[in-house]
Amino acid sequence: MIEATTGSDPFSIVRDAIAGRQWATALQLLDDAGPTGRSATALELRAEAAYGGGDPEGSVAAWEDLYALHLASGDAVSAARAAAMVAMYLMIDTGLMAPIRGWLRRAERLIAEAGETPVHAVVAMVRTYERLWCGDMESAGANAVLAIELGTRYGIEPSVLIGRVATARLLIFEGQTAEGLEILDDVALTLMSGTVDDMTSGMAYCELICAVQGLAMYERAGEWTQAMEHWRHGSAFGGFSGRCRVHRAEMFRLTGPCDRAEEEALEACEELRPWMRREFGWPLTELGNIRLRKGDLAGAEEAFIAAHANAWMPQPGLALLRLAQGDGATATALIADAIEHPFDVPSKERPPYGGLRLAPLLDAQVEIAVAVGDVATARRAADQLSEVAASFSSPALAAGAELGQGRAALAEGDAARAVTHCERAAAAWIEIGAPFEAAAARMVLGQARHLAGNIEGAAVEWQAARRAFDDFGAVLRAGDAARALSDRVPRATTVPVEAADCIFRCDGDTRTVCFDGATVLLHDLKGFRYLERLLAEPGREFHVLDLVAVERGSLPTVPHGVVPGADGLVVSDGGHAGLHLDDQARAAYRRRLSEIDEDIDDATAMNDQARLALAIDDREYLIAELSRAVGLGGRARLAGATAERARTSVTRSTRYALARLAEHHPTLGRHLTQSVGTGAYCVYRPDPRVPVNWVV
């Protein structure tokens, strides 16, 4: 029993375990405490320990039990606080607004006759974001003011900080960028002081970064992401570490290298899998965007479709993917629909309305419209994008608008105007530190110079773009730049290039590597065996499961029940990552359905059509989740994970092998780094102008 070991505070040992991040120990101590473990203090500690230990549903269940306990004892104010905490934790991880509203209404009813209490500050804080996410800016602003005022009066720092961040975001949405950023800077200084509790720090850091990401202010986003990363080590718990990784992936998607961005996004997806429900589409979409830039089109599609399955709009990435796949008609329809029917699932990761929400969609629409020859749409979208950029003080929005104008002018045949806009765009992206965007601008600038008759100027831009894409890890884009040079820039002389014979052969456990006149002997590695398969058939895309099968000398699939290999991979569609939803999560989902039904009835009675639509969306999402998780006869389904584990394993092994080659044969290391693409499908695409014959 806890009481036998801890003196005057029977829970001090539990608090010590929580402070030391020993979540399982804390939960076990509470389990062993008997009736004491169901007291109000114990339930609150259980909620904290469960959340830290990776059990968000267990944490919410503990807050729900605490609510019931206080309600039964007649302590309305304490019950209201517990109800507000249920709403807050549901908001952090589920994105299901109907249950959040239900718990907030319970809290508000309980304190309606209590006079002013500290709980009013907590309720106002949560209500601020419930209203913000649902697009009710007026009510969100009023609640933010109340949260700051009451939080200051009663010394409740989370209410003050979260209220101030919400106020800043509202100002930014209305175009008052400088005023909003001033508040965010002040909040950031408070967080960096190290005096704020970990839960509040995690929420506030994520809000800060989302605010400036939505504004496309990447320099600030990078600074605050770095600060959050520093805070994460030793302080982050629950899902905050994974959220930090998504923000790091966002920054590496901007600055490169692309492989590092993909690593962070994959780790984020793995860490956030137990935490997020609908918002899990956020890291999946980021993963898709990264793979699209990298040129892993199959991997990008897999991520975007998974995001869509989580009721998340993976746009404009999915539309741009269809364009990259050569399906301009579908790309056009997708981006038009995304603009006409904007993303309406409540989320802090994206601006809820207005120009900031439309900007990335308009940017993609210009690119797609130009590609399919729809000049009128390109011009209209470019002008709208310029209007948005003029409303916000953001260098990146301005750079995007300049490129949009350049694309549209080029489509209209106005080479001189296109050159002017693209020069500004390229210079701005270079100043921001975004090499991929700068290279994309250079590609359009090269086309404009070529149209103006400046052939050498076009070649210079395309060569610079190709180098930048190569360094970034954007394989397909680098190929586009190479083709632009080859197809449109004439050479003074044409000298046939004969294919060079090179060796990548293994004898026993020793591999002989010969390239560009230099030969080295290396100890064989798993990654070398993957590379050997790619080199044998240049241009062919191999699925990672096939590479694993070939490396092991087995067929691509194996019968059910085969024992996994040493790395845990089974080349089979029967592998699984565990239950889609555990028993506790399924029970919680069914409780949420009941709460959503109450919200639907309430919204119907009040004739609140917007709220009714959101509640119905919540209900459909939960029913779909339960359907995926439960098979025939109520049996739990298992989640497939073999391909994802194979992707991670093959990518890691291949990168290690490339690093080893670069150490011992730098020329070949550079060649393969530029020409080998990894992802769901792996491929070796050498420069067609310098053919190579591999002996393997």
PEGI-V809946 format. One record per residue. N is the residue number from 0. RES is the residue in one small letter. PHI is phi in radians with two decimals (none if undefined). Layout:
BEGIN
n = (N | N)
res = (RES | RES)
phi = (PHI | PHI)
END
This chain:
BEGIN
n = (0 | 1 | 2 | 3 | 4 | 5 | 6 | 7 | 8 | 9 | 10 | 11 | 12 | 13 | 14 | 15 | 16 | 17 | 18 | 19 | 20 | 21 | 22 | 23 | 24 | 25 | 26 | 27 | 28 | 29 | 30 | 31 | 32 | 33 | 34 | 35 | 36 | 37 | 38 | 39 | 40 | 41 | 42 | 43 | 44 | 45 | 46 | 47 | 48 | 49 | 50 | 51 | 52 | 53 | 54 | 55 | 56 | 57 | 58 | 59 | 60 | 61 | 62 | 63 | 64 | 65 | 66 | 67 | 68 | 69 | 70 | 71 | 72 | 73 | 74 | 75 | 76 | 77 | 78 | 79 | 80 | 81 | 82 | 83 | 84 | 85 | 86 | 87 | 88 | 89 | 90 | 91 | 92 | 93 | 94 | 95 | 96 | 97 | 98 | 99 | 100 | 101 | 102 | 103 | 104 | 105 | 106 | 107 | 108 | 109 | 110 | 111 | 112 | 113 | 114 | 115 | 116 | 117 | 118 | 119 | 120 | 121 | 122 | 123 | 124 | 125 | 126 | 127 | 128 | 129 | 130 | 131 | 132 | 133 | 134 | 135 | 136 | 137 | 138 | 139 | 140 | 141 | 142 | 143 | 144 | 145 | 146 | 147 | 148 | 149 | 150 | 151 | 152 | 153 | 154 | 155 | 156 | 157 | 158 | 159 | 160 | 161 | 162 | 163 | 164 | 165 | 166 | 167 | 168 | 169 | 170 | 171 | 172 | 173 | 174 | 175 | 176 | 177 | 178 | 179 | 180 | 181 | 182 | 183 | 184 | 185 | 186 | 187 | 188 | 189 | 190 | 191 | 192 | 193 | 194 | 195 | 196 | 197 | 198 | 199 | 200 | 201 | 202 | 203 | 204 | 205 | 206 | 207 | 208 | 209 | 210 | 211 | 212 | 213 | 214 | 215 | 216 | 217 | 218 | 219 | 220 | 221 | 222 | 223 | 224 | 225 | 226 | 227 | 228 | 229 | 230 | 231 | 232 | 233 | 234 | 235 | 236 | 237 | 238 | 239 | 240 | 241 | 242 | 243 | 244 | 245 | 246 | 247 | 248 | 249 | 250 | 251 | 252 | 253 | 254 | 255 | 256 | 257 | 258 | 259 | 260 | 261 | 262 | 263 | 264 | 265 | 266 | 267 | 268 | 269 | 270 | 271 | 272 | 273 | 274 | 275 | 276 | 277 | 278 | 279 | 280 | 281 | 282 | 283 | 284 | 285 | 286 | 287 | 288 | 289 | 290 | 291 | 292 | 293 | 294 | 295 | 296 | 297 | 298 | 299 | 300 | 301 | 302 | 303 | 304 | 305 | 306 | 307 | 308 | 309 | 310 | 311 | 312 | 313 | 314 | 315 | 316 | 317 | 318 | 319 | 320 | 321 | 322 | 323 | 324 | 325 | 326 | 327 | 328 | 329 | 330 | 331 | 332 | 333 | 334 | 335 | 336 | 337 | 338 | 339 | 340 | 341 | 342 | 343 | 344 | 345 | 346 | 347 | 348 | 349 | 350 | 351 | 352 | 353 | 354 | 355 | 356 | 357 | 358 | 359 | 360 | 361 | 362 | 363 | 364 | 365 | 366 | 367 | 368 | 369 | 370 | 371 | 372 | 373 | 374 | 375 | 376 | 377 | 378 | 379 | 380 | 381 | 382 | 383 | 384 | 385 | 386 | 387 | 388 | 389 | 390 | 391 | 392 | 393 | 394 | 395 | 396 | 397 | 398 | 399 | 400 | 401 | 402 | 403 | 404 | 405 | 406 | 407 | 408 | 409 | 410 | 411 | 412 | 413 | 414 | 415 | 416 | 417 | 418 | 419 | 420 | 421 | 422 | 423 | 424 | 425 | 426 | 427 | 428 | 429 | 430 | 431 | 432 | 433 | 434 | 435 | 436 | 437 | 438 | 439 | 440 | 441 | 442 | 443 | 444 | 445 | 446 | 447 | 448 | 449 | 450 | 451 | 452 | 453 | 454 | 455 | 456 | 457 | 458 | 459 | 460 | 461 | 462 | 463 | 464 | 465 | 466 | 467 | 468 | 469 | 470 | 471 | 472 | 473 | 474 | 475 | 476 | 477 | 478 | 479 | 480 | 481 | 482 | 483 | 484 | 485 | 486 | 487 | 488 | 489 | 490 | 491 | 492 | 493 | 494 | 495 | 496 | 497 | 498 | 499 | 500 | 501 | 502 | 503 | 504 | 505 | 506 | 507 | 508 | 509 | 510 | 511 | 512 | 513 | 514 | 515 | 516 | 517 | 518 | 519 | 520 | 521 | 522 | 523 | 524 | 525 | 526 | 527 | 528 | 529 | 530 | 531 | 532 | 533 | 534 | 535 | 536 | 537 | 538 | 539 | 540 | 541 | 542 | 543 | 544 | 545 | 546 | 547 | 548 | 549 | 550 | 551 | 552 | 553 | 554 | 555 | 556 | 557 | 558 | 559 | 560 | 561 | 562 | 563 | 564 | 565 | 566 | 567 | 568 | 569 | 570 | 571 | 572 | 573 | 574 | 575 | 576 | 577 | 578 | 579 | 580 | 581 | 582 | 583 | 584 | 585 | 586 | 587 | 588 | 589 | 590 | 591 | 592 | 593 | 594 | 595 | 596 | 597 | 598 | 599 | 600 | 601 | 602 | 603 | 604 | 605 | 606 | 607 | 608 | 609 | 610 | 611 | 612 | 613 | 614 | 615 | 616 | 617 | 618 | 619 | 620 | 621 | 622 | 623 | 624 | 625 | 626 | 627 | 628 | 629 | 630 | 631 | 632 | 633 | 634 | 635 | 636 | 637 | 638 | 639 | 640 | 641 | 642 | 643 | 644 | 645 | 646 | 647 | 648 | 649 | 650 | 651 | 652 | 653 | 654 | 655 | 656 | 657 | 658 | 659 | 660 | 661 | 662 | 663 | 664 | 665 | 666 | 667 | 668 | 669 | 670 | 671 | 672 | 673 | 674 | 675 | 676 | 677 | 678 | 679 | 680 | 681 | 682 | 683 | 684 | 685 | 686 | 687 | 688 | 689 | 690 | 691 | 692 | 693 | 694 | 695)
res = (m | i | e | a | t | t | g | s | d | p | f | s | i | v | r | d | a | i | a | g | r | q | w | a | t | a | l | q | l | l | d | d | a | g | p | t | g | r | s | a | t | a | l | e | l | r | a | e | a | a | y | g | g | g | d | p | e | g | s | v | a | a | w | e | d | l | y | a | l | h | l | a | s | g | d | a | v | s | a | a | r | a | a | a | m | v | a | m | y | l | m | i | d | t | g | l | m | a | p | i | r | g | w | l | r | r | a | e | r | l | i | a | e | a | g | e | t | p | v | h | a | v | v | a | m | v | r | t | y | e | r | l | w | c | g | d | m | e | s | a | g | a | n | a | v | l | a | i | e | l | g | t | r | y | g | i | e | p | s | v | l | i | g | r | v | a | t | a | r | l | l | i | f | e | g | q | t | a | e | g | l | e | i | l | d | d | v | a | l | t | l | m | s | g | t | v | d | d | m | t | s | g | m | a | y | c | e | l | i | c | a | v | q | g | l | a | m | y | e | r | a | g | e | w | t | q | a | m | e | h | w | r | h | g | s | a | f | g | g | f | s | g | r | c | r | v | h | r | a | e | m | f | r | l | t | g | p | c | d | r | a | e | e | e | a | l | e | a | c | e | e | l | r | p | w | m | r | r | e | f | g | w | p | l | t | e | l | g | n | i | r | l | r | k | g | d | l | a | g | a | e | e | a | f | i | a | a | h | a | n | a | w | m | p | q | p | g | l | a | l | l | r | l | a | q | g | d | g | a | t | a | t | a | l | i | a | d | a | i | e | h | p | f | d | v | p | s | k | e | r | p | p | y | g | g | l | r | l | a | p | l | l | d | a | q | v | e | i | a | v | a | v | g | d | v | a | t | a | r | r | a | a | d | q | l | s | e | v | a | a | s | f | s | s | p | a | l | a | a | g | a | e | l | g | q | g | r | a | a | l | a | e | g | d | a | a | r | a | v | t | h | c | e | r | a | a | a | a | w | i | e | i | g | a | p | f | e | a | a | a | a | r | m | v | l | g | q | a | r | h | l | a | g | n | i | e | g | a | a | v | e | w | q | a | a | r | r | a | f | d | d | f | g | a | v | l | r | a | g | d | a | a | r | a | l | s | d | r | v | p | r | a | t | t | v | p | v | e | a | a | d | c | i | f | r | c | d | g | d | t | r | t | v | c | f | d | g | a | t | v | l | l | h | d | l | k | g | f | r | y | l | e | r | l | l | a | e | p | g | r | e | f | h | v | l | d | l | v | a | v | e | r | g | s | l | p | t | v | p | h | g | v | v | p | g | a | d | g | l | v | v | s | d | g | g | h | a | g | l | h | l | d | d | q | a | r | a | a | y | r | r | r | l | s | e | i | d | e | d | i | d | d | a | t | a | m | n | d | q | a | r | l | a | l | a | i | d | d | r | e | y | l | i | a | e | l | s | r | a | v | g | l | g | g | r | a | r | l | a | g | a | t | a | e | r | a | r | t | s | v | t | r | s | t | r | y | a | l | a | r | l | a | e | h | h | p | t | l | g | r | h | l | t | q | s | v | g | t | g | a | y | c | v | y | r | p | d | p | r | v | p | v | n | w | v | v)
phi = (none | -1.10 | -1.04 | -1.27 | -2.18 | -2.19 | 1.24 | -1.19 | -1.82 | -1.14 | -1.95 | -1.07 | -1.19 | -1.19 | -1.07 | -1.11 | -1.13 | -1.14 | -1.07 | -1.58 | 1.08 | -1.65 | -1.11 | -1.10 | -1.09 | -1.07 | -1.14 | -1.14 | -1.06 | -1.20 | -1.09 | -1.45 | -1.45 | 1.17 | -1.00 | -1.05 | -1.24 | -1.94 | -1.30 | -1.05 | -1.08 | -1.13 | -1.14 | -1.17 | -1.14 | -1.10 | -1.05 | -1.19 | -1.19 | -1.11 | -1.13 | -1.11 | -1.49 | 1.60 | -2.16 | -1.09 | -1.17 | -1.13 | -1.15 | -1.08 | -1.07 | -1.16 | -1.13 | -1.11 | -1.12 | -1.15 | -1.01 | -1.09 | -1.11 | -1.18 | -1.12 | -1.14 | -1.50 | 1.49 | -1.60 | -1.14 | -1.15 | -1.14 | -1.12 | -1.11 | -1.08 | -1.09 | -1.10 | -1.11 | -1.22 | -1.01 | -1.06 | -1.13 | -1.20 | -1.11 | -1.18 | -1.05 | -2.13 | -1.81 | 1.23 | -1.63 | -1.33 | -1.07 | -1.09 | -1.08 | -1.08 | -1.06 | -1.23 | -1.16 | -1.10 | -1.06 | -1.09 | -1.15 | -1.13 | -1.19 | -1.80 | -1.07 | -1.86 | -1.61 | 1.30 | -1.36 | -2.40 | -1.04 | -1.12 | -1.02 | -1.15 | -1.15 | -1.09 | -1.10 | -1.07 | -1.22 | -1.10 | -0.95 | -1.38 | -1.07 | -1.25 | -1.07 | -1.15 | -1.59 | 1.48 | -1.60 | -1.18 | -1.11 | -1.18 | -1.06 | -1.10 | -1.11 | -1.21 | -1.10 | -1.05 | -1.14 | -1.08 | -1.16 | -1.10 | -1.24 | -1.09 | -1.15 | -1.13 | -1.81 | 1.23 | -1.79 | -1.06 | -1.00 | -1.11 | -1.18 | -1.16 | -1.17 | -1.09 | -1.21 | -1.09 | -1.08 | -1.04 | -1.10 | -1.12 | -1.11 | -1.08 | -1.13 | -1.03 | -1.54 | 1.58 | -1.55 | -1.10 | -1.05 | -1.13 | -1.14 | -1.15 | -1.07 | -1.16 | -1.09 | -1.05 | -1.16 | -1.11 | -1.04 | -1.08 | -1.09 | -1.12 | -1.23 | -1.22 | 1.40 | -1.69 | -1.61 | -1.10 | -1.14 | -1.07 | -1.13 | -1.05 | -1.07 | -1.11 | -1.21 | -1.01 | -1.09 | -1.13 | -1.00 | -1.19 | -1.07 | -1.07 | -1.42 | -1.13 | -1.08 | -1.52 | 1.06 | -1.71 | -1.25 | -1.11 | -1.12 | -1.02 | -1.13 | -1.09 | -1.31 | -1.13 | -1.10 | -1.14 | -1.15 | -1.09 | -1.10 | -1.16 | -0.99 | -1.27 | 1.66 | -2.12 | -1.21 | -2.57 | 1.10 | -1.57 | -1.23 | -1.10 | -1.14 | -1.11 | -1.06 | -1.12 | -1.10 | -1.12 | -1.15 | -1.07 | -1.04 | -1.25 | -1.20 | -1.09 | -1.42 | -1.66 | 1.40 | -1.30 | -1.13 | -1.07 | -1.16 | -1.08 | -1.15 | -1.01 | -1.12 | -1.14 | -1.12 | -1.11 | -1.10 | -1.05 | -1.16 | -1.23 | -1.54 | -0.93 | -1.31 | -1.75 | -1.54 | -1.89 | -1.13 | -1.23 | -1.10 | -1.12 | -1.11 | -1.14 | -1.14 | -1.14 | -1.08 | -1.07 | -1.10 | -1.07 | -1.16 | -1.14 | -1.09 | -1.12 | -1.19 | 1.75 | -1.53 | -1.18 | -1.14 | -1.14 | -1.12 | -1.09 | -1.01 | -1.21 | -1.13 | -1.14 | -1.13 | -1.10 | -1.09 | -1.12 | -1.63 | 1.07 | -2.03 | -1.54 | -1.49 | -1.89 | -1.51 | -1.00 | -1.15 | -1.12 | -1.17 | -1.11 | -1.08 | -1.09 | -1.11 | -1.45 | 1.56 | -1.81 | -1.14 | -1.12 | -1.15 | -1.02 | -1.09 | -1.16 | -1.12 | -1.24 | -1.12 | -1.16 | -1.12 | -1.31 | -1.26 | -2.19 | -1.12 | -0.90 | -2.14 | -1.37 | -0.96 | -2.88 | -1.53 | -1.28 | -2.26 | -1.00 | -1.32 | -2.91 | 1.43 | -1.08 | -1.14 | -1.26 | -1.40 | -0.91 | -1.13 | -1.23 | -1.14 | -1.01 | -1.20 | -1.11 | -1.05 | -1.05 | -1.18 | -1.08 | -1.10 | -1.11 | -1.67 | 1.44 | -1.60 | -1.16 | -1.09 | -1.14 | -1.05 | -1.13 | -1.08 | -1.17 | -1.12 | -1.19 | -1.10 | -1.10 | -1.13 | -1.12 | -1.10 | -1.06 | -1.21 | -1.52 | -2.30 | -1.50 | -2.45 | -1.00 | -1.23 | -1.08 | -1.12 | -1.12 | -1.10 | -1.16 | -1.09 | -1.16 | -1.04 | -1.13 | -1.12 | -1.07 | -1.12 | -1.10 | -1.11 | -1.10 | -1.43 | 1.49 | -1.63 | -1.11 | -1.09 | -1.16 | -1.08 | -1.05 | -1.05 | -1.15 | -1.21 | -1.06 | -1.11 | -1.10 | -1.07 | -1.11 | -1.16 | -1.16 | -1.11 | -1.10 | -1.21 | 1.62 | -2.08 | -1.13 | -1.14 | -1.10 | -1.10 | -1.17 | -1.09 | -1.12 | -1.12 | -1.08 | -1.19 | -1.06 | -1.09 | -1.10 | -1.14 | -1.11 | -1.09 | -1.10 | -1.38 | 1.62 | -1.60 | -1.14 | -1.15 | -1.08 | -1.10 | -1.08 | -1.06 | -1.13 | -1.21 | -1.12 | -1.12 | -1.13 | -1.11 | -1.07 | -1.14 | -1.12 | -1.04 | -1.09 | -1.25 | 1.73 | -1.62 | -1.12 | -1.16 | -1.13 | -1.09 | -1.14 | -1.06 | -1.14 | -1.11 | -1.19 | -1.04 | -1.14 | -1.24 | -1.44 | -1.96 | -1.87 | -1.19 | -1.76 | -1.12 | -2.39 | -2.07 | -1.97 | -1.00 | -1.90 | -1.51 | -1.17 | -1.59 | -1.47 | -2.25 | -2.12 | -2.51 | -1.98 | -1.98 | -2.13 | 1.19 | -1.91 | -2.05 | -1.92 | -1.68 | -2.16 | -2.24 | -2.74 | 0.96 | 1.46 | -2.02 | -2.12 | -2.35 | -1.94 | -2.32 | -1.18 | -1.19 | -2.32 | -1.03 | -1.08 | -1.12 | -1.20 | -1.12 | -1.09 | -1.01 | -1.14 | -1.21 | -1.13 | -1.17 | -2.39 | -1.00 | 1.54 | -1.47 | -1.60 | -1.90 | -1.20 | -1.05 | -1.14 | -1.18 | -1.10 | -1.10 | -1.11 | -1.13 | -1.08 | -1.56 | 1.31 | -2.08 | -1.34 | -1.07 | -2.27 | -2.29 | -1.10 | -1.05 | 1.71 | -1.13 | -1.23 | -1.10 | -1.31 | -1.09 | -1.58 | 1.51 | -1.59 | -2.12 | -1.40 | -2.81 | -1.36 | -1.57 | -1.15 | -2.59 | -1.84 | 1.98 | -1.22 | -0.98 | -2.39 | -1.36 | -1.02 | -1.13 | -1.15 | -1.12 | -1.11 | -1.14 | -1.09 | -1.18 | -1.12 | -1.09 | -1.06 | -1.10 | -1.16 | -1.16 | -1.04 | -1.09 | -1.16 | -1.10 | -1.07 | -1.14 | -1.11 | -1.13 | -1.10 | -1.59 | 0.95 | -1.65 | -1.20 | -1.12 | -1.14 | -1.07 | -1.09 | -1.13 | -1.14 | -1.12 | -1.05 | -1.02 | -1.13 | -1.10 | -1.11 | -1.14 | -1.10 | -1.10 | -1.10 | -1.14 | -1.13 | -1.18 | -1.46 | -2.09 | -1.66 | -1.06 | 1.20 | 1.41 | -1.32 | -1.24 | -1.49 | -1.78 | -1.58 | -1.16 | -2.49 | -1.03 | -1.10 | -1.19 | -1.15 | -1.11 | -1.02 | -1.09 | -1.16 | -1.12 | -1.08 | -1.10 | -1.14 | -1.17 | -1.14 | -1.12 | -1.12 | -1.11 | -1.13 | -1.13 | -1.07 | -1.10 | -1.18 | -1.72 | -2.51 | -0.97 | -1.10 | -1.17 | -1.01 | -1.14 | -1.05 | -1.28 | -1.04 | -1.40 | -1.98 | -1.82 | -1.91 | -2.07 | 2.61 | -1.04 | -2.11 | -2.00 | -2.68 | -1.96 | -2.14 | -1.30 | -1.08 | -1.12 | -1.41 | -2.23 | -1.12 | -2.31 | -1.79 | -1.70 | -1.79 | -2.14)
END
